[in-house]
Amino acid sequence: MPIHTVKSYEDELALLDKKIAQMGGLAEHNLAQAFDALQRRDPRQAEMVVVADQAIDLLERDIEEQVIEMIARRQPLANDLRHVMAALKITSDLERIGDLAKNIAKRAGAIAEVSHPKPVISGLGRMVELALKQLKSVLDAYADHDAERAIEVWRDDQQIDAMYNSLFRELLTYMMEDPRNIGLSTHLLFGAKNLERVGDHTTNIAETVHYLVRGEPITDDRPKGDDTSLTLVTKHE
Amino acid sequence: MEHQIVQDASIAEVPVAGPTITARDVNVFYGEKQALFDVSVDINRNSVTSFIGPSGCGKSTFLRCINRMNDTIPICRVTGDIRLDGENIYDTDLDVVELRARVGMVFQKPNPFPKSIYENVAYGPRIHGLTRSKKELDELVESCLEKAGLLKEVHDRLDEPGTGLSGGQQQRLCIARAIATRPEVILMDEPCSALDPIATAKVEELMDELKANYTIIIVTHSMQQAARVSQRTAFFHLGKLVEVGDTRQIFTNPRNKRTQDYITGRFG
């Protein structure tokens, strides 16, 4: 693409991308750290994630301010308009991902004294891995303006949903086996739900990237993987 | 509580009853130099169409083909077909003076006649014999000034010279003068480039109101103005019509790369 006649405009757009990349990197890092804290039951590490989330919040505000100023001063059009609007939407998805990571970390403190059921933790571990892979992939799609890759991320979200379904069932079974497991299981269930939400925000970003590149929304049908809201487990099961 | 989804009328598409103007393969030459190449476009009735493009791209040349203003330039030659309501405006039998009454024009620099405000508006209807009595003419002048949003400001000084008005008022006087001959089409060649933002807003508001009864074409160098006032936008470059489409589409998702580069300020 030829560059802007006004060079400072070009610089501002590049700066916006740099901030998004930085914010995305922080969100990835915090999510990985949060799970690590949960897995190792390390309240101190959890506290570090909570503190680190402030940097994400600051970046969100910074990006918002920059976008508002660019709209006021540059009145961006066409692909530039889609660019600044995409940055504005992505920054809010990343901020939410940061919050979800923080929430996972906080649960590490709550369950620090209890021993974990191994299969559930390794299930959560796989979910985190996939969520991180998806997040990295969508941030690359943004940086490279790669709509195909965005569609891929958008489709693959159903894998996270499927993992959430199976963890949900596993945790319910665990709770039914022994009511003393309920406290721990509930925390882990919320952790899993948070990861499922991270997947949804990643999907939002994928949709935004697609609009940024192609100028139109993704029109494919995506199979929905999460049916837990339709599930009720009874004793007869 | 029941919520109703209300469609915003200002955003909704204006229903189109066929194009007013159809141009096919229009070429324009100034002597040896070709200024327009095979321009084909339909201009929708009762809506605003904006022509955008860098200086010298041919947008004003094309605008001037529509009321045969180019006839006044001896070396200028126009080929192709331009129809107003199906009628070929380059037909040898066509009365050019009558055509220019049907296709009014407003220029970049406000150019009222060195006459009174009243006479500026009354001049056209008088030479075209559109009114039968002084009373009728008075009423027409008043209604045109009203439609141009100027009457309130000038009603007590119609005998004062039009040139004594402010720039924005002068431009609205020129619009009143243009609509006095009851045209179907109003051509505007950068009508706001000499006006301050408030006067510009008044002219833009006026265009929005006038489009109910007139077909308006505006040439503008302001992307924001084209985006604000028009329903359709045509982009010209190097004498060719590069892209024409819904204004919303042109400014959010142009199909052509040259259009995108131009409207985002990336032109080499």
Interface residues (C-beta under 8 A of the other chain):
Chain A: M1 P2 I3 H4 T5 V6 Y9 Q75 P76 L77 A78 N79 D80 L81 R82 G215 E216
Chain B: M223 Q224 A227 I250 F251 T252 N253 P254 T259 Q260 D261 I263 T264 G265 R266 F267 G268
